[in-house]
Amino acid sequence: MNEKVLRHKEICDGLNELYARKNHDYGDSFHTTFVEEGLAMARIRLGDKFSRFKTLSRLSCNDRDQQQVTDESIRDTLLDLANYAIMTVLEMDAPDESHATMYAYDKPFYTVGEDK
């Protein structure tokens, strides 16, 4: 196995460990909210993290030193994005009883899990 494939596995293993720790501490709030709100909720969470990535990536080193929130690095933010994307796929692949149906103009237009 080449070096990048091994490193990819290490990062994915780390994502899984982080996911397990956060689920232990916070419960499965992502699932609960996903069932209630569907893909809109996932899009919002991913969008918030992506906005954070854009902000951090535009800062100079001096600006980064002035940040009041110092425990959220670009790397941490990218890993959070990856985990949110995986969590969304988990919800989309969930059994039928936990599917969420999205509505537009009071009409159903998509049920998560239909496109398996």
C-alpha positions in Angstrom: 0.0 0.0 0.0 1.4 3.4 -0.9 2.0 6.1 1.7 -1.0 8.3 0.8 -3.4 5.3 1.0 -2.1 4.5 4.5 -2.3 8.1 5.6 -5.9 8.2 4.2 -6.8 5.2 6.3 -5.3 6.8 9.4 -7.3 10.0 8.8 -10.5 8.0 8.3 -9.9 6.0 11.4 -9.4 9.3 13.3 -12.7 10.6 11.9 -14.4 7.5 13.1 -12.9 7.9 16.6 -14.0 11.5 16.7 -17.5 10.6 15.6 -17.8 7.9 18.3 -16.6 10.3 21.0 -18.9 13.1 20.0 -21.9 10.7 19.7 -21.1 9.5 23.2 -20.9 13.0 24.6 -23.7 14.7 22.6 -26.0 11.8 21.7 -27.1 11.4 18.1 -28.4 14.9 17.6 -27.5 14.8 13.9 -29.8 11.9 13.3 -32.7 13.4 15.3 -32.4 16.7 13.5 -32.0 15.0 10.1 -35.2 13.0 10.6 -37.0 16.3 11.5 -35.5 18.5 8.8 -33.9 16.3 6.2 -31.1 17.4 3.8 -31.7 21.1 4.6 -30.2 20.5 8.0 -27.2 18.8 6.6 -26.7 21.5 4.0 -26.8 24.1 6.7 -24.3 22.4 8.9 -22.0 21.7 6.0 -22.4 25.3 4.9 -21.5 26.7 8.3 -18.4 24.6 8.4 -17.5 25.6 4.8 -17.9 29.3 5.8 -15.6 28.8 8.7 -13.0 27.2 6.3 -13.3 30.1 3.9 -12.8 32.6 6.7 -9.8 30.8 8.2 -8.2 30.2 4.8 -8.3 33.9 4.0 -6.5 35.0 7.2 -2.9 35.9 7.3 -0.6 34.4 9.9 -0.8 37.6 11.9 -4.7 37.6 11.7 -4.7 34.0 12.9 -2.7 35.0 15.9 -5.5 37.5 16.7 -8.3 35.0 16.6 -10.2 34.6 19.9 -11.3 31.1 19.1 -8.0 29.2 18.9 -9.2 25.6 19.1 -10.6 25.5 15.5 -7.9 25.1 12.9 -8.3 24.8 9.2 -7.5 21.1 9.6 -10.1 20.6 12.3 -12.7 22.4 10.2 -11.9 20.2 7.1 -12.2 17.1 9.2 -15.5 18.3 10.6 -16.7 18.8 7.0 -15.7 15.3 6.1 -17.5 13.8 9.1 -20.7 15.8 8.4 -20.6 14.6 4.8 -20.2 11.0 6.0 -23.0 11.4 8.6 -25.3 12.7 5.8 -24.6 9.6 3.7 -25.3 7.4 6.8 -28.7 9.1 7.1 -29.4 8.8 3.4 -28.6 5.1 3.6 -30.7 4.5 6.7 -33.6 2.1 6.8 -36.9 3.3 5.4 -38.5 4.0 8.8 -36.1 6.9 9.5 -36.4 8.5 6.1 -37.1 12.2 6.0 -39.3 13.7 3.2 -38.4 17.1 2.0 -41.1 19.5 1.0 -41.2 22.5 -1.3 -44.2 24.7 -1.5 -46.0 22.3 0.7 -45.5 19.4 -1.7 -43.2 16.4 -1.1 -40.3 16.5 -3.6 -37.7 14.1 -2.3 -37.5 11.3 0.3 -34.1 10.6 1.6 -33.2 7.0 0.8 -35.3 6.7 -2.3 -32.3 6.8 -4.6 -30.5 3.8 -3.1 
